[in-house]
Amino acid sequence: MHHLKVVLAGCGSMSGAWLKAARTLPGVEIVGLVDIIEEAARKRAHEFDLPNASIGSDLRTILEQTQPDAVFNCTIPEAHFEVSMLALQSGCHVLSEKPLADSLEHARQIVDLAQQKGKIFSVIQNRRYDPHIRRVSAFLKTGTIGPFTTLNSDFYIGAHFGGFRDHMRHVLLLDMAIHTFDAARLLTGADPVAVYCKEWNPTGSWYDHDASAVAIFEMTNNIIYTYRGSWCANGLPTSWEANWRVQGQEGSLQWDGGEQMQAQVVAKTGDFISRYRDVEIPAYNPQDAIGGHQGLIQEFVDCIKNGRTPETSGTDNIKSLAMVFGAIESATTGQRVPIHY
């Protein structure tokens, strides 16, 4: 296959990570940069030494000029639908920033159009490609702690972004929780069934709207998954990957989102409390899909070349997005919400 010609739409802060990753991959050629503020696109072109890239503020015009194979959608969440739909209609494969779309209905339309056009549409859930979560996931698949019953995650970070996030509604659930929800699906291999969620904005928060949430998800295989999180929590921060506890019928695993992980199983059932023994969690497989943005973009390119489906394709990722919108609906209505996708 010839070089994969790519147009990047949206030249804000996140685009730097994409361009940095793309620069390391042979066979990926950035042929266009688009931003509603054209100067932002020019700045990225200069920063990443792309003197031949077409620059503009109108995506349709740049697509017509460059005839790319794929579009990297790095726009703000509200623009994801419009940009992905235009790119697919123009015959391009699409790799999009999360969330997939600003509503489930829009998400379904994008996924359906990609299938109609025979194009790959995938979402950059880069945290799924972290070597530590791959290691935990591989261990859990061995069944050492038995069938899963319960999964808990805690996410507490005091993040001062400035910019659009300070003014977003449902900022934690919409902009960050999808990473954690997607990780819960990866770790359990289960899909969402229903959710009850409470959302609020703590006193002293520097966000305009609710920046804290607690959610209880009913998952397939009779698994319960609980999420506790805040983006305006001062002190004792968790990792960006959250703190996790996985409860199985034969034992448990704890993971701090980084290198610290521990698992125990029942050694001997006691009269009151059983005795437990630590079990080793093997190192991750370097052949596994890892490498954050770089690993995910590489997989996207490989799938285009080989006709395979990426792990984070829209058909799968819409289930993680459905968890987000289910939680938001529950928080808004105060009701348990069945999840459909």
C-alpha positions as CSV (number, residue, x, y, z in Angstrom):
1,M,0.0,0.0,0.0
2,H,1.1,3.6,-0.7
3,H,1.7,6.0,2.1
4,L,-1.4,6.6,4.1
5,K,-2.4,10.2,3.5
6,V,-4.0,11.7,6.5
7,V,-5.8,15.1,7.2
8,L,-5.8,16.1,10.9
9,A,-8.9,18.1,11.9
10,G,-8.7,20.1,15.1
11,C,-5.3,21.6,16.0
12,G,-5.9,22.2,19.7
13,S,-3.8,20.9,22.6
14,M,-4.6,17.2,22.0
15,S,-3.4,17.3,18.4
16,G,0.2,17.5,19.5
17,A,0.1,13.9,21.0
18,W,-1.4,12.6,17.7
19,L,1.2,14.4,15.5
20,K,4.0,13.3,17.7
21,A,2.8,9.7,17.5
22,A,2.2,9.8,13.7
23,R,5.6,11.2,13.1
24,T,7.2,7.9,14.5
25,L,5.2,5.7,12.1
26,P,6.6,5.0,8.7
27,G,4.0,5.1,6.0
28,V,1.8,7.9,7.6
29,E,1.9,11.2,5.8
30,I,0.0,14.2,7.2
31,V,-1.2,16.0,4.0
32,G,-3.5,18.5,5.6
33,L,-4.2,20.4,8.9
34,V,-7.6,22.0,9.6
35,D,-8.8,24.2,12.4
36,I,-11.5,26.8,12.7
37,I,-8.6,29.1,13.8
38,E,-6.4,28.8,10.8
39,E,-3.4,30.1,12.7
40,A,-3.6,27.1,15.0
41,A,-3.2,24.8,12.0
42,R,-0.2,26.9,10.7
43,K,1.4,26.7,14.1
44,R,1.2,22.9,14.2
45,A,2.5,22.6,10.6
46,H,5.6,24.7,11.6
47,E,6.0,22.9,14.9
48,F,6.0,19.4,13.3
49,D,7.9,20.4,10.2
50,L,5.0,19.8,7.7
51,P,5.8,22.5,5.1
52,N,3.8,20.7,2.3
53,A,0.6,20.1,4.3
54,S,-2.5,22.0,3.1
55,I,-3.7,24.4,5.7
56,G,-7.3,25.7,6.1
57,S,-10.3,26.3,8.2
58,D,-12.8,24.4,6.1
59,L,-12.5,20.6,6.2
60,R,-14.5,19.9,3.0
61,T,-12.1,22.2,1.0
62,I,-9.0,20.5,2.4
63,L,-10.4,17.0,1.7
64,E,-11.1,18.0,-1.9
65,Q,-7.6,19.4,-2.2
66,T,-5.7,16.5,-0.7
67,Q,-7.9,13.4,-1.4
68,P,-6.7,11.7,1.9
69,D,-7.1,8.0,2.9
70,A,-8.0,8.9,6.5
71,V,-9.0,11.7,8.8
72,F,-7.7,12.2,12.4
73,N,-10.6,13.9,14.2
74,C,-9.1,15.9,17.1
75,T,-11.9,18.5,17.3
76,I,-13.8,19.4,20.4
77,P,-16.5,16.9,21.4
78,E,-19.4,19.0,20.0
79,A,-17.8,18.8,16.5
80,H,-17.0,15.1,16.5
81,F,-20.3,14.1,14.7
82,E,-20.1,16.7,11.9
83,V,-16.4,16.0,11.2
84,S,-16.6,12.2,11.3
85,M,-19.7,12.2,9.1
86,L,-18.1,14.5,6.5
87,A,-14.9,12.4,6.5
88,L,-16.8,9.1,6.0
89,Q,-19.0,10.6,3.3
90,S,-15.8,11.7,1.5
91,G,-14.6,8.1,1.5
92,C,-12.1,8.4,4.3
93,H,-11.3,6.1,7.2
94,V,-11.6,7.9,10.5
95,L,-9.8,7.8,13.8
96,S,-11.5,10.1,16.3
97,E,-10.8,11.6,19.7
98,K,-13.2,10.4,22.3
99,P,-16.1,10.6,23.0
100,L,-17.3,9.0,19.8
101,A,-20.1,11.6,19.5
102,D,-22.1,14.1,21.5
103,S,-25.2,11.8,21.7
104,L,-25.9,8.1,21.3
105,E,-28.1,8.8,18.2
106,H,-25.2,10.6,16.6
107,A,-22.9,7.8,17.5
108,R,-25.2,5.2,15.9
109,Q,-25.3,7.3,12.7
110,I,-21.5,7.5,12.5
111,V,-21.2,3.7,13.1
112,D,-23.9,2.9,10.5
113,L,-22.3,5.2,7.9
114,A,-18.9,3.7,8.4
115,Q,-20.4,0.2,7.8
116,Q,-22.3,1.4,4.7
117,K,-19.1,2.9,3.2
118,G,-17.0,0.0,4.2
119,K,-14.6,2.3,6.1
120,I,-12.9,1.9,9.4
121,F,-14.2,4.2,12.1
122,S,-12.3,3.9,15.4
123,V,-11.9,5.9,18.6
124,I,-8.6,6.7,20.3
125,Q,-9.2,5.1,23.7
126,N,-5.4,5.5,24.3
127,R,-5.5,4.4,28.0
128,R,-6.7,0.9,26.9
129,Y,-3.2,0.6,25.3
130,D,-1.3,1.1,28.6
131,P,1.0,-1.8,29.4
132,H,-0.2,-2.0,33.0
133,I,-3.9,-2.4,32.1
134,R,-2.9,-5.0,29.5
135,R,-1.0,-6.9,32.2
136,V,-4.0,-6.8,34.6
137,S,-6.4,-7.8,31.8
138,A,-4.3,-10.8,30.8
139,F,-4.0,-12.0,34.4
140,L,-7.8,-11.7,34.9
141,K,-8.4,-13.7,31.8
142,T,-6.6,-16.7,33.3
143,G,-9.5,-17.1,35.8
144,T,-7.1,-17.3,38.8
145,I,-9.4,-15.3,41.0
146,G,-12.5,-17.1,39.6
147,P,-15.5,-15.6,37.9
148,F,-15.9,-11.8,38.5
149,T,-18.6,-10.6,40.9
150,T,-17.8,-7.0,41.6
151,L,-15.5,-4.3,40.1
152,N,-14.8,-0.9,41.9
153,S,-12.9,2.1,40.6
154,D,-12.0,5.4,42.2
155,F,-10.8,8.4,40.3
156,Y,-9.9,11.5,42.3
157,I,-7.8,14.3,40.6
158,G,-7.9,18.1,41.1
159,A,-7.5,19.2,37.5
160,H,-7.2,22.9,36.6
161,F,-7.7,22.9,32.9
162,G,-8.9,26.4,32.0
163,G,-10.6,26.5,28.6
164,F,-13.8,24.7,27.6
165,R,-13.8,22.0,30.3
166,D,-14.3,24.6,33.0
167,H,-17.7,25.4,31.5
168,M,-18.8,22.0,30.2
169,R,-21.9,20.3,31.6
170,H,-21.3,16.8,32.9
171,V,-17.6,17.5,32.5
172,L,-16.3,14.5,34.5
173,L,-18.8,12.0,33.0
174,L,-18.6,13.2,29.4
175,D,-14.9,14.1,29.1
176,M,-13.1,11.7,31.4
177,A,-15.2,8.9,32.7
178,I,-15.4,7.1,29.3
179,H,-11.7,6.1,29.9
180,T,-12.6,4.5,33.2
181,F,-15.9,2.9,31.9
182,D,-14.0,1.6,28.9
183,A,-11.3,0.1,31.1
184,A,-14.1,-1.6,33.2
185,R,-15.4,-3.3,30.0
186,L,-11.8,-4.3,29.0
187,L,-11.1,-5.8,32.5
188,T,-14.3,-7.7,32.9
189,G,-15.2,-8.5,29.3
190,A,-18.7,-7.5,30.3
191,D,-21.1,-5.0,28.8
192,P,-23.5,-2.5,30.5
193,V,-27.1,-3.4,31.3
194,A,-28.3,-0.5,33.5
195,V,-27.0,2.3,35.7
196,Y,-27.9,4.5,38.7
197,C,-25.8,7.7,39.0
198,K,-25.6,10.7,41.3
199,E,-23.7,13.8,40.0
200,W,-22.9,17.0,41.9
201,N,-20.6,19.9,42.1
202,P,-18.8,20.1,45.5
203,T,-18.6,23.3,47.4
204,G,-15.4,25.1,46.4
205,S,-15.4,23.5,42.9
206,W,-13.7,25.6,40.2
207,Y,-16.0,24.1,37.5
208,D,-19.3,25.7,36.5
209,H,-21.2,22.4,36.5
210,D,-21.1,19.0,38.2
211,A,-17.5,17.7,38.5
212,S,-18.1,14.7,40.8
213,A,-20.1,11.6,40.3
214,V,-20.9,8.1,41.8
215,A,-22.4,5.4,39.6
216,I,-23.5,1.8,40.0
217,F,-23.6,-0.2,36.8
218,E,-25.3,-3.6,36.3
219,M,-23.2,-5.5,33.8
220,T,-23.6,-8.7,31.9
221,N,-22.6,-11.9,33.7
222,N,-24.2,-10.6,36.9
223,I,-21.3,-8.3,37.5
224,I,-21.7,-5.0,39.5
225,Y,-19.3,-2.2,38.6
226,T,-19.1,0.9,40.8
227,Y,-17.5,4.2,39.8
228,R,-16.6,7.0,42.2
229,G,-14.9,10.1,40.7
230,S,-14.1,13.8,41.0
231,W,-12.2,16.3,39.0
232,C,-12.0,18.8,41.8
233,A,-10.6,16.6,44.6
234,N,-7.7,18.2,46.4
235,G,-5.0,15.9,47.9
236,L,-4.2,12.2,47.7
237,P,-4.8,12.0,43.9
238,T,-5.3,8.7,42.2
239,S,-3.6,7.9,38.9
240,W,-5.3,9.0,35.7
241,E,-6.1,5.3,35.2
242,A,-8.0,5.2,38.6
243,N,-7.6,2.8,41.5
244,W,-9.2,-0.6,41.0
245,R,-10.4,-3.6,43.0
246,V,-11.7,-6.7,41.2
247,Q,-13.6,-9.2,43.3
248,G,-13.8,-12.8,42.0
249,Q,-15.3,-15.9,43.6
250,E,-11.9,-17.3,44.5
251,G,-10.0,-14.1,45.3
252,S,-9.3,-10.4,44.6
253,L,-7.0,-8.1,42.7
254,Q,-6.1,-4.5,43.5
255,W,-4.4,-2.2,41.0
256,D,-3.4,1.5,41.6
257,G,-3.6,2.3,37.8
258,G,0.2,2.2,37.6
259,E,2.8,-0.4,38.4
260,Q,1.4,-1.5,41.8
261,M,-0.9,-4.5,41.6
262,Q,-1.6,-7.4,44.0
263,A,-3.8,-10.5,43.8
264,Q,-4.8,-13.0,46.5
265,V,-6.8,-16.2,46.4
266,V,-8.2,-18.5,49.0
267,A,-5.6,-20.8,50.4
268,K,-7.8,-22.4,53.0
269,T,-11.4,-21.8,53.9
270,G,-11.5,-20.9,57.6
271,D,-14.3,-21.1,60.2
272,F,-14.7,-17.3,60.1
273,I,-12.2,-15.7,57.8
274,S,-10.4,-17.7,55.2
275,R,-6.6,-17.8,54.8
276,Y,-5.2,-16.2,51.6
277,R,-2.1,-16.5,49.6
278,D,-0.6,-14.0,47.1
279,V,-0.5,-15.0,43.5
280,E,2.0,-13.8,40.9
281,I,0.8,-11.4,38.2
282,P,2.9,-12.2,35.1
283,A,4.6,-9.4,33.2
284,Y,2.7,-8.0,30.2
285,N,3.3,-9.5,26.8
286,P,5.4,-7.0,24.7
287,Q,3.5,-8.4,21.6
288,D,0.2,-7.1,23.1
289,A,-1.4,-3.9,21.9
290,I,0.4,-1.2,23.9
291,G,1.9,2.2,23.3
292,G,-0.8,4.7,23.9
293,H,-1.5,7.0,21.0
294,Q,1.3,5.5,19.0
295,G,0.1,1.9,19.5
296,L,-3.4,2.8,18.7
297,I,-2.6,4.8,15.5
298,Q,-0.3,1.9,14.4
299,E,-3.2,-0.5,14.9
300,F,-5.5,1.8,12.9
301,V,-3.0,1.9,10.0
302,D,-2.4,-1.9,10.1
303,C,-6.2,-2.5,10.0
304,I,-6.6,-0.3,7.0
305,K,-3.9,-2.2,5.2
306,N,-5.1,-5.7,6.3
307,G,-8.8,-5.2,6.3
308,R,-9.1,-6.0,10.0
309,T,-11.2,-4.3,12.7
310,P,-9.5,-2.2,15.4
311,E,-10.1,-3.1,19.0
312,T,-11.6,0.3,19.6
313,S,-13.8,0.4,16.5
314,G,-17.0,2.4,16.8
315,T,-19.1,-0.8,16.9
316,D,-17.4,-1.7,20.2
317,N,-16.7,1.7,21.6
318,I,-20.4,2.8,21.4
319,K,-21.0,0.4,24.4
320,S,-18.6,2.5,26.5
321,L,-20.2,5.7,25.3
322,A,-23.6,4.3,26.2
323,M,-22.4,4.0,29.8
324,V,-21.6,7.7,29.8
325,F,-25.0,8.8,28.4
326,G,-26.8,6.3,30.6
327,A,-25.0,7.7,33.7
328,I,-25.8,11.3,32.6
329,E,-29.5,10.4,32.1
330,S,-29.7,8.7,35.5
331,A,-28.0,11.7,37.2
332,T,-30.4,14.0,35.5
333,T,-33.6,12.0,36.2
334,G,-32.7,10.4,39.5
335,Q,-33.8,7.1,38.1
336,R,-32.1,3.7,37.3
337,V,-31.6,3.8,33.5
338,P,-31.5,0.7,31.2
339,I,-28.6,1.0,28.8
340,H,-29.2,0.4,25.1
341,Y,-26.7,0.8,22.2
